[in-house]
Amino acid sequence: MDKALAGIKVLDFTHLLQGPFATQMLGDLGADVVKIERKGLGDSYRAWTFLNYWIGGTESPCYLAFNRNKRSLALDLKTSEAKKIIYQLAETCDIVVENFRPGVMEKLGFGYEDFKKINPRIIYCSSTGYGQDGPYAKRPGQDLMIQSLSGLTTLTGTKDAPPTPLGTGIADQLGAYNIVYGLLSSLYYREKTGKGQKLEINLLQCLLTHQLQEYAVTLNSGKLFERPQSGIAHPGQSAPFGIYKTADGYICISVNPIPVLAEVLEDDGLRSYDDPKTLYDKRDEVFFRIQESTVKQTTAYWLERMLERDMWVSEVKNHLEAENDLQAAHLGAFTSYEHPTAGTVRTVNVPVKFSETPGDIVRHPPMIGEHNEEILRELGYSGSEIEVMKGIGVI
Amino acid sequence: MDKALAGIKVLDFTHLLQGPFATQMLGDLGADVVKIERKGLGDSYRAWTFLNYWIGGTESPCYLAFNRNKRSLALDLKTSEAKKIIYQLAETCDIVVENFRPGVMEKLGFGYEDFKKINPRIIYCSSTGYGQDGPYAKRPGQDLMIQSLSGLTTLTGTKDAPPTPLGTGIADQLGAYNIVYGLLSSLYYREKTGKGQKLEINLLQCLLTHQLQEYAVTLNSGKLFERPQSGIAHPGQSAPFGIYKTADGYICISVNPIPVLAEVLEDDGLRSYDDPKTLYDKRDEVFFRIQESTVKQTTAYWLERMLERDMWVSEVKNHLEAENDLQAAHLGAFTSYEHPTAGTVRTVNVPVKFSETPGDIVRHPPMIGEHNEEILRELGYSGSEIEVMKGIGVI
């Protein structure tokens, strides 16, 4: 089968979550991604983990999650030899991605203008926390801070809880998708016109965009959302939309007509709440009334009765339950690859199914500098020249 | 300025959040998006809102949020005339997107195989909750249910809280970005090879992908995350990563070295926790100890002292505060457009900054069937033919 991005070369200066996730999405579709790392320590995400757990005893799950389908070239970026190598790579590459703070790449001689001189067709994407300039440009930008600044933490959880961030790197991941959106549309444009360009992404704008419909309310009405005092799952939503206790766990009851819910719960009194205003104004009261019914039976009991009425309901699963979900198995949602030190590594599969150009995992996440020699040979360096570079500490 | 996707025609059968957000991203970059709606009611998102608030008294903020830069053609899709019109549009379009349940488009005669016969270069994307087949294929799929099934709700909030969903449509929005990722890479591939293809997206796989690093832990270790009993903001993270009370609000204290934090808080005792194992095992204790200091002064007081040490910290803003953020103003994060019934509508700007092909808002979200006549004329229908179609109820 073909690969959608076969022949595309990516010069990847990214680290941590956001940038590496973006370039991994390109690698999954066949792009040749060369990950430029600091000699020695490499991407600082290699030293990051959760639960003090290391896959195979040594490898970071965080790093492994976002670096498959790449090759690693580890250099001392401050040497003139490294600069020469980077410029050689820039001559033939299509895409550059970086997520340093503003000004760092320019100082190294790797800004857009530097590369444009070498290769005017280049598409160069910079991603930062808050943009290249402005009052926050020098502030550090990191996912949790962007969640906090964007308003997102005021939408989740209950009224009496402190602002509640999502327990995943949502700003970083939306940043990654916006990088891909920018790069692929620019690639199409370049095919049509021959012109490269510079892209700028910032995490703050990405997370504001994620709240397009919540901002549609606040920007135009001047009103803030108020979080519910119950498990209603969106601060602008009416009952029953939420997660309810059952006799043995929880059930998700999304948007559903009250008469159907009243029938299945055998609670005729629920019908008295059935108008839009009441279902919003008294959503907490309705939530707790519904929950008085749901706690009396198991999740399986309710699911069967609700799904046969085509209600919008589901189980609430933890990660082990989700791993063993029958639909996930049917989809091939999880897969694995071999890694030189971590052994067999299980991971989540490519999200998009392509009829002609399926994505897949052809390379394990690279060790630091794993492809130094291979990449330098492709650039025309001889074995003895590579030895010299090792000797003087370039690689 | 050029538009990255100028000349690209999108036949858009989507509704609610996910699909419309995806096609809006294409429209923002200049694609000609024709939104096919049901005659009469149109996209059911037009009837959806929050806080019982309607922009200008009549327009749904949810619908407006995701439908700029499109034209609307409202048809009775079950008539043969409507089918003929759709097939005519398919002859010259590049992209088809739909997010009905499996089988609906095929039943209407609008499946991939139908369109492929008319236009083999077409790129056709179907998005569903759980995929086109398998044990859940007939289940309704909606954002909150996907959050619940994917494990996501077990990552957010505190240990004693019920599973806590994010208060935005995260599955839908990641679904939208994956549609864009699939379509734009396919568009590039088609430029190279002339070949169209069929794409399938499902929300469950998108939200599993969002948890790549959390699954990297659970799939390989068999261990589940446990949510903290404090405001630590990720269940796998150590202190201090969280949102802390201050004398007048909250402050976000992300990843930061304990010695620096001990110094700025003037709490030398904090240093005794400074090793990775303790900062995870005793994260709740550390959290509450830090908070004992932060509550004594205002957010502004701490921000000044912490930012001057280049610590990873920020304010915690609600949507009105975020709207008035100085960096947001500098970025031009918000913008507005005129709408025929809603008046001036404020919204969030395009997330990616392009040097050569900037995105912008050139069309307000259309009224139902607003472009019926314009689009039919482009297809070659005469004024009297259009009148006949109105008369017999096609449009």
HADDOCK unambig.tbl for C-alpha pairs under 7 A between the chains (distance, minus, plus):
assign (segid A and resid 4 and name CA) (segid B and resid 185 and name CA) 5.94 0.50 0.50
assign (segid A and resid 4 and name CA) (segid B and resid 186 and name CA) 6.21 0.50 0.50
assign (segid A and resid 4 and name CA) (segid B and resid 189 and name CA) 5.02 0.50 0.50
assign (segid A and resid 5 and name CA) (segid B and resid 185 and name CA) 6.89 0.50 0.50
assign (segid A and resid 5 and name CA) (segid B and resid 189 and name CA) 6.86 0.50 0.50
assign (segid A and resid 50 and name CA) (segid B and resid 236 and name CA) 4.66 0.50 0.50
assign (segid A and resid 50 and name CA) (segid B and resid 237 and name CA) 6.05 0.50 0.50
assign (segid A and resid 51 and name CA) (segid B and resid 236 and name CA) 5.59 0.50 0.50
assign (segid A and resid 55 and name CA) (segid B and resid 220 and name CA) 6.84 0.50 0.50
assign (segid A and resid 61 and name CA) (segid B and resid 213 and name CA) 6.16 0.50 0.50
assign (segid A and resid 61 and name CA) (segid B and resid 216 and name CA) 5.22 0.50 0.50
assign (segid A and resid 61 and name CA) (segid B and resid 217 and name CA) 5.95 0.50 0.50
assign (segid A and resid 62 and name CA) (segid B and resid 213 and name CA) 5.09 0.50 0.50
assign (segid A and resid 65 and name CA) (segid B and resid 212 and name CA) 5.63 0.50 0.50
assign (segid A and resid 65 and name CA) (segid B and resid 213 and name CA) 5.17 0.50 0.50
assign (segid A and resid 65 and name CA) (segid B and resid 216 and name CA) 6.15 0.50 0.50
assign (segid A and resid 134 and name CA) (segid B and resid 327 and name CA) 6.04 0.50 0.50
assign (segid A and resid 134 and name CA) (segid B and resid 330 and name CA) 5.90 0.50 0.50
assign (segid A and resid 135 and name CA) (segid B and resid 326 and name CA) 6.85 0.50 0.50
assign (segid A and resid 135 and name CA) (segid B and resid 327 and name CA) 5.76 0.50 0.50
assign (segid A and resid 136 and name CA) (segid B and resid 327 and name CA) 6.05 0.50 0.50
assign (segid A and resid 140 and name CA) (segid B and resid 312 and name CA) 5.75 0.50 0.50
assign (segid A and resid 144 and name CA) (segid B and resid 254 and name CA) 6.34 0.50 0.50
assign (segid A and resid 145 and name CA) (segid B and resid 252 and name CA) 6.19 0.50 0.50
assign (segid A and resid 145 and name CA) (segid B and resid 254 and name CA) 6.82 0.50 0.50
assign (segid A and resid 145 and name CA) (segid B and resid 313 and name CA) 6.46 0.50 0.50
assign (segid A and resid 145 and name CA) (segid B and resid 314 and name CA) 5.57 0.50 0.50
assign (segid A and resid 148 and name CA) (segid B and resid 252 and name CA) 6.69 0.50 0.50
assign (segid A and resid 148 and name CA) (segid B and resid 315 and name CA) 6.62 0.50 0.50
assign (segid A and resid 148 and name CA) (segid B and resid 316 and name CA) 4.49 0.50 0.50
assign (segid A and resid 148 and name CA) (segid B and resid 317 and name CA) 6.09 0.50 0.50
assign (segid A and resid 149 and name CA) (segid B and resid 315 and name CA) 6.14 0.50 0.50
assign (segid A and resid 149 and name CA) (segid B and resid 316 and name CA) 5.34 0.50 0.50
assign (segid A and resid 149 and name CA) (segid B and resid 317 and name CA) 5.11 0.50 0.50
assign (segid A and resid 149 and name CA) (segid B and resid 322 and name CA) 6.39 0.50 0.50
assign (segid A and resid 150 and name CA) (segid B and resid 317 and name CA) 6.60 0.50 0.50
assign (segid A and resid 150 and name CA) (segid B and resid 322 and name CA) 5.75 0.50 0.50
assign (segid A and resid 151 and name CA) (segid B and resid 317 and name CA) 5.24 0.50 0.50
assign (segid A and resid 151 and name CA) (segid B and resid 318 and name CA) 4.45 0.50 0.50
assign (segid A and resid 151 and name CA) (segid B and resid 319 and name CA) 4.84 0.50 0.50
assign (segid A and resid 151 and name CA) (segid B and resid 322 and name CA) 6.17 0.50 0.50
assign (segid A and resid 154 and name CA) (segid B and resid 318 and name CA) 6.02 0.50 0.50
assign (segid A and resid 155 and name CA) (segid B and resid 167 and name CA) 4.95 0.50 0.50
assign (segid A and resid 156 and name CA) (segid B and resid 166 and name CA) 5.35 0.50 0.50
assign (segid A and resid 156 and name CA) (segid B and resid 167 and name CA) 4.62 0.50 0.50
assign (segid A and resid 157 and name CA) (segid B and resid 164 and name CA) 6.46 0.50 0.50
assign (segid A and resid 164 and name CA) (segid B and resid 157 and name CA) 6.47 0.50 0.50
assign (segid A and resid 165 and name CA) (segid B and resid 233 and name CA) 6.14 0.50 0.50
assign (segid A and resid 166 and name CA) (segid B and resid 156 and name CA) 5.36 0.50 0.50
assign (segid A and resid 166 and name CA) (segid B and resid 166 and name CA) 6.20 0.50 0.50
assign (segid A and resid 167 and name CA) (segid B and resid 155 and name CA) 4.95 0.50 0.50
assign (segid A and resid 167 and name CA) (segid B and resid 156 and name CA) 4.63 0.50 0.50
assign (segid A and resid 167 and name CA) (segid B and resid 233 and name CA) 5.98 0.50 0.50
assign (segid A and resid 167 and name CA) (segid B and resid 234 and name CA) 4.41 0.50 0.50
assign (segid A and resid 167 and name CA) (segid B and resid 235 and name CA) 6.61 0.50 0.50
assign (segid A and resid 168 and name CA) (segid B and resid 234 and name CA) 6.66 0.50 0.50
assign (segid A and resid 177 and name CA) (segid B and resid 177 and name CA) 6.22 0.50 0.50
assign (segid A and resid 178 and name CA) (segid B and resid 352 and name CA) 6.68 0.50 0.50
assign (segid A and resid 180 and name CA) (segid B and resid 181 and name CA) 6.76 0.50 0.50
assign (segid A and resid 181 and name CA) (segid B and resid 180 and name CA) 6.76 0.50 0.50
assign (segid A and resid 181 and name CA) (segid B and resid 181 and name CA) 6.42 0.50 0.50
assign (segid A and resid 182 and name CA) (segid B and resid 352 and name CA) 6.30 0.50 0.50
assign (segid A and resid 184 and name CA) (segid B and resid 184 and name CA) 5.73 0.50 0.50
assign (segid A and resid 184 and name CA) (segid B and resid 185 and name CA) 6.27 0.50 0.50
assign (segid A and resid 185 and name CA) (segid B and resid 4 and name CA) 5.96 0.50 0.50
assign (segid A and resid 185 and name CA) (segid B and resid 5 and name CA) 6.89 0.50 0.50
assign (segid A and resid 185 and name CA) (segid B and resid 184 and name CA) 6.27 0.50 0.50
assign (segid A and resid 186 and name CA) (segid B and resid 4 and name CA) 6.22 0.50 0.50
assign (segid A and resid 188 and name CA) (segid B and resid 188 and name CA) 5.44 0.50 0.50
assign (segid A and resid 189 and name CA) (segid B and resid 4 and name CA) 5.01 0.50 0.50
assign (segid A and resid 189 and name CA) (segid B and resid 5 and name CA) 6.86 0.50 0.50
assign (segid A and resid 197 and name CA) (segid B and resid 355 and name CA) 5.78 0.50 0.50
assign (segid A and resid 197 and name CA) (segid B and resid 356 and name CA) 5.93 0.50 0.50
assign (segid A and resid 198 and name CA) (segid B and resid 354 and name CA) 6.15 0.50 0.50
assign (segid A and resid 198 and name CA) (segid B and resid 355 and name CA) 5.28 0.50 0.50
assign (segid A and resid 199 and name CA) (segid B and resid 352 and name CA) 6.91 0.50 0.50
assign (segid A and resid 199 and name CA) (segid B and resid 353 and name CA) 5.52 0.50 0.50
assign (segid A and resid 199 and name CA) (segid B and resid 354 and name CA) 4.77 0.50 0.50
assign (segid A and resid 199 and name CA) (segid B and resid 355 and name CA) 6.28 0.50 0.50
assign (segid A and resid 200 and name CA) (segid B and resid 352 and name CA) 6.16 0.50 0.50
assign (segid A and resid 200 and name CA) (segid B and resid 353 and name CA) 5.00 0.50 0.50
assign (segid A and resid 200 and name CA) (segid B and resid 354 and name CA) 6.73 0.50 0.50
assign (segid A and resid 201 and name CA) (segid B and resid 351 and name CA) 6.95 0.50 0.50
assign (segid A and resid 201 and name CA) (segid B and resid 352 and name CA) 5.34 0.50 0.50
assign (segid A and resid 201 and name CA) (segid B and resid 353 and name CA) 6.43 0.50 0.50
assign (segid A and resid 205 and name CA) (segid B and resid 333 and name CA) 6.28 0.50 0.50
assign (segid A and resid 205 and name CA) (segid B and resid 351 and name CA) 5.62 0.50 0.50
assign (segid A and resid 206 and name CA) (segid B and resid 351 and name CA) 5.65 0.50 0.50
assign (segid A and resid 208 and name CA) (segid B and resid 348 and name CA) 6.75 0.50 0.50
assign (segid A and resid 209 and name CA) (segid B and resid 348 and name CA) 5.97 0.50 0.50
assign (segid A and resid 209 and name CA) (segid B and resid 351 and name CA) 6.55 0.50 0.50
assign (segid A and resid 212 and name CA) (segid B and resid 65 and name CA) 5.63 0.50 0.50
assign (segid A and resid 212 and name CA) (segid B and resid 348 and name CA) 6.16 0.50 0.50
assign (segid A and resid 213 and name CA) (segid B and resid 61 and name CA) 6.16 0.50 0.50
assign (segid A and resid 213 and name CA) (segid B and resid 62 and name CA) 5.09 0.50 0.50
assign (segid A and resid 213 and name CA) (segid B and resid 65 and name CA) 5.16 0.50 0.50
assign (segid A and resid 215 and name CA) (segid B and resid 347 and name CA) 6.71 0.50 0.50
assign (segid A and resid 216 and name CA) (segid B and resid 61 and name CA) 5.22 0.50 0.50
assign (segid A and resid 216 and name CA) (segid B and resid 65 and name CA) 6.15 0.50 0.50
assign (segid A and resid 216 and name CA) (segid B and resid 346 and name CA) 6.87 0.50 0.50
assign (segid A and resid 216 and name CA) (segid B and resid 347 and name CA) 5.81 0.50 0.50
assign (segid A and resid 217 and name CA) (segid B and resid 61 and name CA) 5.96 0.50 0.50
assign (segid A and resid 218 and name CA) (segid B and resid 319 and name CA) 6.82 0.50 0.50
assign (segid A and resid 219 and name CA) (segid B and resid 346 and name CA) 5.84 0.50 0.50
assign (segid A and resid 219 and name CA) (segid B and resid 347 and name CA) 6.85 0.50 0.50
assign (segid A and resid 220 and name CA) (segid B and resid 55 and name CA) 6.85 0.50 0.50
assign (segid A and resid 220 and name CA) (segid B and resid 345 and name CA) 6.61 0.50 0.50
assign (segid A and resid 220 and name CA) (segid B and resid 346 and name CA) 5.94 0.50 0.50
assign (segid A and resid 224 and name CA) (segid B and resid 319 and name CA) 6.69 0.50 0.50
assign (segid A and resid 233 and name CA) (segid B and resid 165 and name CA) 6.14 0.50 0.50
assign (segid A and resid 233 and name CA) (segid B and resid 167 and name CA) 5.97 0.50 0.50
assign (segid A and resid 234 and name CA) (segid B and resid 167 and name CA) 4.42 0.50 0.50
assign (segid A and resid 234 and name CA) (segid B and resid 168 and name CA) 6.65 0.50 0.50
assign (segid A and resid 235 and name CA) (segid B and resid 167 and name CA) 6.60 0.50 0.50
assign (segid A and resid 236 and name CA) (segid B and resid 50 and name CA) 4.65 0.50 0.50
assign (segid A and resid 236 and name CA) (segid B and resid 51 and name CA) 5.58 0.50 0.50
assign (segid A and resid 237 and name CA) (segid B and resid 50 and name CA) 6.04 0.50 0.50
assign (segid A and resid 252 and name CA) (segid B and resid 145 and name CA) 6.17 0.50 0.50
assign (segid A and resid 252 and name CA) (segid B and resid 148 and name CA) 6.68 0.50 0.50
assign (segid A and resid 254 and name CA) (segid B and resid 144 and name CA) 6.33 0.50 0.50
assign (segid A and resid 254 and name CA) (segid B and resid 145 and name CA) 6.80 0.50 0.50
assign (segid A and resid 312 and name CA) (segid B and resid 140 and name CA) 5.75 0.50 0.50
assign (segid A and resid 313 and name CA) (segid B and resid 145 and name CA) 6.43 0.50 0.50
assign (segid A and resid 314 and name CA) (segid B and resid 145 and name CA) 5.54 0.50 0.50
assign (segid A and resid 314 and name CA) (segid B and resid 149 and name CA) 7.00 0.50 0.50
assign (segid A and resid 315 and name CA) (segid B and resid 148 and name CA) 6.62 0.50 0.50
assign (segid A and resid 315 and name CA) (segid B and resid 149 and name CA) 6.14 0.50 0.50
assign (segid A and resid 316 and name CA) (segid B and resid 148 and name CA) 4.47 0.50 0.50
assign (segid A and resid 316 and name CA) (segid B and resid 149 and name CA) 5.33 0.50 0.50
assign (segid A and resid 317 and name CA) (segid B and resid 148 and name CA) 6.08 0.50 0.50
assign (segid A and resid 317 and name CA) (segid B and resid 149 and name CA) 5.10 0.50 0.50
assign (segid A and resid 317 and name CA) (segid B and resid 150 and name CA) 6.59 0.50 0.50
assign (segid A and resid 317 and name CA) (segid B and resid 151 and name CA) 5.25 0.50 0.50
assign (segid A and resid 318 and name CA) (segid B and resid 151 and name CA) 4.45 0.50 0.50
assign (segid A and resid 318 and name CA) (segid B and resid 154 and name CA) 6.01 0.50 0.50
assign (segid A and resid 319 and name CA) (segid B and resid 151 and name CA) 4.83 0.50 0.50
assign (segid A and resid 319 and name CA) (segid B and resid 218 and name CA) 6.82 0.50 0.50
assign (segid A and resid 319 and name CA) (segid B and resid 224 and name CA) 6.69 0.50 0.50
assign (segid A and resid 322 and name CA) (segid B and resid 149 and name CA) 6.40 0.50 0.50
assign (segid A and resid 322 and name CA) (segid B and resid 150 and name CA) 5.77 0.50 0.50
assign (segid A and resid 322 and name CA) (segid B and resid 151 and name CA) 6.18 0.50 0.50
assign (segid A and resid 326 and name CA) (segid B and resid 135 and name CA) 6.85 0.50 0.50
assign (segid A and resid 327 and name CA) (segid B and resid 134 and name CA) 6.06 0.50 0.50
assign (segid A and resid 327 and name CA) (segid B and resid 135 and name CA) 5.76 0.50 0.50
assign (segid A and resid 327 and name CA) (segid B and resid 136 and name CA) 6.05 0.50 0.50
assign (segid A and resid 330 and name CA) (segid B and resid 134 and name CA) 5.91 0.50 0.50
assign (segid A and resid 333 and name CA) (segid B and resid 205 and name CA) 6.26 0.50 0.50
assign (segid A and resid 345 and name CA) (segid B and resid 220 and name CA) 6.61 0.50 0.50
assign (segid A and resid 346 and name CA) (segid B and resid 216 and name CA) 6.86 0.50 0.50
assign (segid A and resid 346 and name CA) (segid B and resid 219 and name CA) 5.84 0.50 0.50
assign (segid A and resid 346 and name CA) (segid B and resid 220 and name CA) 5.94 0.50 0.50
assign (segid A and resid 347 and name CA) (segid B and resid 215 and name CA) 6.71 0.50 0.50
assign (segid A and resid 347 and name CA) (segid B and resid 216 and name CA) 5.81 0.50 0.50
assign (segid A and resid 347 and name CA) (segid B and resid 219 and name CA) 6.86 0.50 0.50
assign (segid A and resid 348 and name CA) (segid B and resid 208 and name CA) 6.76 0.50 0.50
assign (segid A and resid 348 and name CA) (segid B and resid 209 and name CA) 5.98 0.50 0.50
assign (segid A and resid 348 and name CA) (segid B and resid 212 and name CA) 6.17 0.50 0.50
assign (segid A and resid 351 and name CA) (segid B and resid 201 and name CA) 6.95 0.50 0.50
assign (segid A and resid 351 and name CA) (segid B and resid 205 and name CA) 5.62 0.50 0.50
assign (segid A and resid 351 and name CA) (segid B and resid 206 and name CA) 5.63 0.50 0.50
assign (segid A and resid 351 and name CA) (segid B and resid 209 and name CA) 6.54 0.50 0.50
assign (segid A and resid 352 and name CA) (segid B and resid 178 and name CA) 6.67 0.50 0.50
assign (segid A and resid 352 and name CA) (segid B and resid 182 and name CA) 6.30 0.50 0.50
assign (segid A and resid 352 and name CA) (segid B and resid 199 and name CA) 6.91 0.50 0.50
assign (segid A and resid 352 and name CA) (segid B and resid 200 and name CA) 6.16 0.50 0.50
assign (segid A and resid 352 and name CA) (segid B and resid 201 and name CA) 5.34 0.50 0.50
assign (segid A and resid 353 and name CA) (segid B and resid 199 and name CA) 5.52 0.50 0.50
assign (segid A and resid 353 and name CA) (segid B and resid 200 and name CA) 5.00 0.50 0.50
assign (segid A and resid 353 and name CA) (segid B and resid 201 and name CA) 6.43 0.50 0.50
assign (segid A and resid 354 and name CA) (segid B and resid 198 and name CA) 6.15 0.50 0.50
assign (segid A and resid 354 and name CA) (segid B and resid 199 and name CA) 4.76 0.50 0.50
assign (segid A and resid 354 and name CA) (segid B and resid 200 and name CA) 6.73 0.50 0.50
assign (segid A and resid 355 and name CA) (segid B and resid 197 and name CA) 5.79 0.50 0.50
assign (segid A and resid 355 and name CA) (segid B and resid 198 and name CA) 5.29 0.50 0.50
assign (segid A and resid 355 and name CA) (segid B and resid 199 and name CA) 6.29 0.50 0.50
assign (segid A and resid 356 and name CA) (segid B and resid 197 and name CA) 5.94 0.50 0.50
